[in-house]
Amino acid sequence: MKQKKGLVLRDVCGEKVIIGEGLEAINFGRLLCLNDTAAWLWQKASEMEEFSIKELADILYEEYDVTPEQALNDVTDIVAKWQEAQIVE
C-alpha cells in the first residue's frame, strides 16, 4: 500500500492535518486531523515507497511501549481509517 500523491502532513494551529497540495490533489478538498500517533505513522509511511500494516506495526512496537499485538491492532485501525478517507491506495 502507499500514500496517494499530493497529500502532505502539516501542523495547522497546533493540530496535525493531512491536506492536498498541487494538481494531483485537486479533488481532495478537505483537511484530515490526525492524533499524534497517527501523524507519526503517516510520517514513517511517507518515508517508504510502499508499506504494509505489519511494517508499520513493527515500527510502532519498536518506538512505543506497546505489545506487538496492540501495535498491530492500533495500526490496523489507523490504516482502515486512511483507506476509508481514500488517502492510501
N, CA, C and O of each residue as an XYZ file, in Angstrom:
356
protein
N       0.862     -1.162      0.000
C       0.000      0.000      0.000
C       0.908      1.224      0.000
O       2.065      1.150      0.414
N       0.373      2.347     -0.467
C       1.159      3.581     -0.458
C       0.236      4.780     -0.289
O      -0.972      4.698     -0.508
N       0.839      5.893      0.106
C       0.079      7.126      0.254
C      -0.240      7.678     -1.129
O       0.549      7.537     -2.063
N      -1.393      8.302     -1.247
C      -1.733      8.940     -2.513
C      -0.841     10.165     -2.707
O      -0.483     10.844     -1.745
N      -0.496     10.429     -3.934
C       0.352     11.580     -4.254
C      -0.393     12.876     -3.980
O      -1.617     12.951     -4.089
N       0.376     13.886     -3.624
C      -0.185     15.207     -3.427
C      -0.723     15.478     -2.042
O      -1.267     16.555     -1.795
N      -0.588     14.526     -1.126
C      -1.064     14.726      0.243
C       0.128     14.943      1.161
O       1.125     14.226      1.075
N       0.025     15.922      2.031
C       1.127     16.238      2.941
C       0.594     16.423      4.360
O      -0.561     16.794      4.572
N       1.465     16.154      5.309
C       1.147     16.355      6.719
C       1.646     17.728      7.115
O       2.810     18.061      6.895
N       0.777     18.517      7.692
C       1.130     19.865      8.135
C       0.661     20.077      9.569
O      -0.229     19.382     10.059
N       1.278     21.048     10.228
C       0.858     21.476     11.554
C       0.067     22.768     11.360
O       0.624     23.788     10.955
N      -1.223     22.721     11.649
C      -2.092     23.877     11.477
C      -2.685     24.228     12.838
O      -3.501     23.481     13.379
N      -2.280     25.343     13.374
C      -2.773     25.808     14.677
C      -2.624     24.739     15.753
O      -3.520     24.540     16.573
N      -1.488     24.059     15.740
C      -1.210     23.049     16.750
C      -1.826     21.686     16.485
O      -1.642     20.766     17.281
N      -2.552     21.537     15.389
C      -3.163     20.261     15.013
C      -2.412     19.670     13.831
O      -2.003     20.393     12.923
N      -2.235     18.369     13.843
C      -1.603     17.673     12.723
C      -2.696     17.320     11.713
O      -3.647     16.615     12.046
N      -2.559     17.811     10.479
C      -3.581     17.575      9.461
C      -2.940     17.134      8.153
O      -1.809     17.503      7.834
N      -3.686     16.342      7.415
C      -3.285     15.970      6.064
C      -4.089     16.851      5.125
O      -5.313     16.939      5.220
N      -3.372     17.502      4.214
C      -4.014     18.357      3.225
C      -3.482     18.000      1.846
O      -2.420     17.392      1.713
N      -4.228     18.381      0.832
C      -3.790     18.167     -0.533
C      -2.993     19.363     -1.031
O      -3.296     20.513     -0.714
N      -1.965     19.062     -1.820
C      -1.152     20.110     -2.437
C      -0.959     19.777     -3.903
O      -0.812     18.610     -4.267
N      -0.958     20.786     -4.733
C      -0.647     20.583     -6.134
C      -1.806     20.019     -6.933
O      -2.884     19.754     -6.401
N      -1.561     19.842     -8.211
C      -2.590     19.388     -9.136
C      -3.065     17.972     -8.860
O      -4.228     17.656     -9.111
N      -2.186     17.107     -8.345
C      -2.578     15.720     -8.086
C      -3.630     15.607     -6.993
O      -4.330     14.598     -6.909
N      -3.748     16.624     -6.160
C      -4.690     16.575     -5.046
C      -5.867     17.526     -5.244
O      -6.547     17.888     -4.284
N      -6.103     17.923     -6.479
C      -7.139     18.922     -6.734
C      -8.531     18.467     -6.282
O      -9.363     19.305     -5.933
N      -8.795     17.180     -6.282
C     -10.094     16.674     -5.858
C     -10.172     16.383     -4.363
O     -11.184     15.874     -3.881
N      -9.118     16.701     -3.633
C      -9.095     16.451     -2.197
C      -9.342     17.777     -1.487
O      -8.392     18.469     -1.119
N     -10.593     18.129     -1.293
C     -10.936     19.432     -0.738
C     -11.281     19.390      0.736
O     -12.321     19.901      1.151
N     -10.411     18.784      1.528
C     -10.693     18.693      2.963
C      -9.393     18.610      3.760
O      -8.308     18.429      3.208
N      -9.540     18.747      5.062
C      -8.440     18.545      5.997
C      -8.772     17.318      6.835
O      -9.912     17.143      7.266
N      -7.790     16.484      7.060
C      -7.978     15.329      7.936
C      -7.096     15.502      9.156
O      -5.872     15.558      9.036
N      -7.700     15.585     10.321
C      -6.952     15.733     11.564
C      -6.481     14.363     12.043
O      -7.230     13.387     12.012
N      -5.222     14.311     12.487
C      -4.639     13.078     12.997
C      -4.182     13.278     14.429
O      -3.732     14.363     14.798
N      -4.298     12.228     15.237
C      -3.704     12.312     16.563
C      -2.196     12.145     16.423
O      -1.701     11.886     15.326
N      -1.475     12.288     17.507
C      -0.006     12.261     17.430
C       0.531     10.941     16.884
O       1.464     10.932     16.082
N      -0.055      9.834     17.314
C       0.417      8.526     16.850
C       0.151      8.336     15.362
O       1.029      7.885     14.626
N      -1.045      8.676     14.920
C      -1.385      8.546     13.505
C      -0.507      9.457     12.651
O      -0.081      9.067     11.564
N      -0.235     10.666     13.137
C       0.639     11.588     12.400
C       2.059     11.028     12.317
O       2.706     11.119     11.274
N       2.536     10.454     13.408
C       3.876      9.862     13.425
C       3.946      8.706     12.432
O       4.918      8.579     11.687
N       2.907      7.858     12.422
C       2.868      6.743     11.480
C       2.776      7.227     10.036
O       3.398      6.648      9.146
N       2.000      8.291      9.798
C       1.903      8.857      8.441
C       3.280      9.315      7.968
O       3.664      9.083      6.821
N       4.014      9.964      8.862
C       5.362     10.418      8.513
C       6.263      9.225      8.198
O       7.003      9.251      7.214
N       6.206      8.192      9.014
C       7.021      6.992      8.765
C       6.635      6.358      7.428
O       7.506      5.950      6.661
N       5.341      6.275      7.149
C       4.877      5.692      5.881
C       5.335      6.536      4.698
O       5.626      6.000      3.629
N       5.401      7.858      4.882
C       5.826      8.731      3.783
C       7.301      8.546      3.444
O       7.740      8.906      2.352
N       8.063      7.986      4.375
C       9.476      7.723      4.127
C       9.691      6.433      3.346
O      10.810      6.141      2.923
N       8.624      5.661      3.151
C       8.696      4.397      2.412
C       7.956      4.562      1.086
O       6.965      5.287      1.002
N       8.443      3.889      0.067
C       7.724      3.934     -1.206
C       6.384      3.214     -1.073
O       5.350      3.709     -1.521
N       6.424      2.037     -0.449
C       5.215      1.276     -0.140
C       5.353      0.750      1.280
O       6.462      0.588      1.790
N       4.221      0.487      1.910
C       4.248     -0.004      3.284
C       3.143     -1.024      3.482
O       2.189     -1.095      2.708
N       3.294     -1.805      4.527
C       2.250     -2.748      4.919
C       1.856     -2.452      6.366
O       2.578     -1.773      7.096
N       0.723     -2.963      6.754
C       0.280     -2.809      8.139
C       1.309     -3.436      9.074
O       1.625     -2.867     10.119
N       1.824     -4.589      8.709
C       2.821     -5.285      9.540
C       4.074     -4.436      9.711
O       4.603     -4.332     10.818
N       4.558     -3.826      8.623
C       5.758     -2.979      8.719
C       5.527     -1.797      9.663
O       6.376     -1.497     10.502
N       4.387     -1.133      9.526
C       4.096     -0.002     10.406
C       3.909     -0.457     11.847
O       4.323      0.238     12.775
N       3.291     -1.614     12.044
C       3.115     -2.145     13.406
C       4.471     -2.437     14.042
O       4.669     -2.164     15.226
N       5.400     -2.986     13.274
C       6.747     -3.249     13.794
C       7.443     -1.957     14.206
O       8.098     -1.900     15.247
N       7.298     -0.922     13.383
C       7.908      0.378     13.693
C       7.281      0.964     14.960
O       7.988      1.490     15.821
N       5.954      0.872     15.071
C       5.261      1.378     16.254
C       5.706      0.627     17.507
O       5.955      1.238     18.546
N       5.805     -0.691     17.405
C       6.240     -1.521     18.532
C       7.645     -1.141     18.996
O       7.912     -1.086     20.196
N       8.543     -0.880     18.043
C       9.922     -0.531     18.384
C      10.031      0.840     19.054
O      10.926      1.070     19.867
N       9.122      1.742     18.710
C       9.209      3.122     19.203
C       8.431      3.360     20.500
O       8.866      4.132     21.355
N       7.283      2.698     20.643
C       6.403      2.953     21.774
C       6.334      1.746     22.710
O       6.664      0.623     22.326
N       5.903      1.999     23.927
C       5.783      0.955     24.932
C       4.432      0.257     24.794
O       3.518      0.458     25.594
N       4.335     -0.575     23.746
C       3.119     -1.349     23.484
C       3.519     -2.785     23.149
O       4.662     -3.053     22.779
N       2.583     -3.683     23.281
C       2.845     -5.067     22.886
C       2.758     -5.164     21.366
O       2.162     -4.299     20.724
N       3.345     -6.204     20.789
C       3.219     -6.386     19.330
C       1.748     -6.488     18.892
O       1.377     -5.980     17.834
N       0.929     -7.136     19.697
C      -0.486     -7.282     19.370
C      -1.199     -5.929     19.382
O      -2.000     -5.632     18.495
N      -0.898     -5.113     20.398
C      -1.517     -3.790     20.481
C      -1.064     -2.911     19.327
O      -1.865     -2.172     18.755
N       0.213     -2.985     18.983
C       0.725     -2.211     17.848
C       0.001     -2.610     16.571
O      -0.405     -1.751     15.789
N      -0.161     -3.919     16.357
C      -0.841     -4.394     15.155
C      -2.304     -3.947     15.132
O      -2.806     -3.525     14.090
N      -2.983     -4.038     16.268
C      -4.386     -3.589     16.347
C      -4.513     -2.099     16.070
O      -5.390     -1.677     15.316
N      -3.629     -1.295     16.684
C      -3.683      0.154     16.502
C      -3.423      0.538     15.051
O      -4.145      1.360     14.487
N      -2.399     -0.053     14.447
C      -2.065      0.268     13.060
C      -3.183     -0.189     12.123
O      -3.521      0.512     11.169
N      -3.749     -1.347     12.390
C      -4.860     -1.832     11.570
C      -6.017     -0.838     11.594
O      -6.606     -0.544     10.553
N      -6.344     -0.320     12.780
C      -7.420      0.659     12.909
C      -7.093      1.957     12.174
O      -7.940      2.511     11.473
N      -5.869      2.433     12.337
C      -5.468      3.692     11.710
C      -5.482      3.557     10.183
O      -6.011      4.425      9.489
N      -4.910      2.487      9.669
C      -4.865      2.301      8.220
C      -6.275      2.125      7.655
O      -6.551      2.584      6.547
N      -7.158      1.478      8.384
C      -8.551      1.343      7.934
C      -9.192      2.725      7.778
O      -9.946      2.959      6.834
N      -8.896      3.626      8.694
C      -9.423      4.989      8.595
C      -8.814      5.718      7.402
O      -9.501      6.482      6.724
N      -7.509      5.484      7.140
C      -6.881      6.086      5.966
C      -7.522      5.565      4.693
O      -7.739      6.322      3.747
N      -7.826      4.277      4.666
C      -8.469      3.682      3.491
C      -9.871      4.258      3.303
O     -10.277      4.565      2.182
N     -10.596      4.399      4.391
C     -11.944      4.974      4.329
C     -11.910      6.405      3.808
O     -12.798      6.825      3.065
N     -10.881      7.152      4.200
C     -10.730      8.533      3.742
C     -10.113      8.618      2.348
O      -9.992      9.703      1.780
N      -9.728      7.477      1.808
C      -9.136      7.361      0.475
C      -7.850      8.175      0.320
O      -7.644      8.866     -0.678
N      -6.990      8.069      1.343
C      -5.707      8.762      1.263
C      -4.550      7.796      1.069
O      -3.396      8.213      0.965
N      -4.862      6.490      1.020
C      -3.865      5.468      0.681
C      -4.465      4.604     -0.418
O      -5.681      4.528     -0.592
N      -3.567      3.956     -1.154
C      -4.019      3.042     -2.206
C      -3.186      1.795     -2.220
O      -3.418      0.907     -3.040
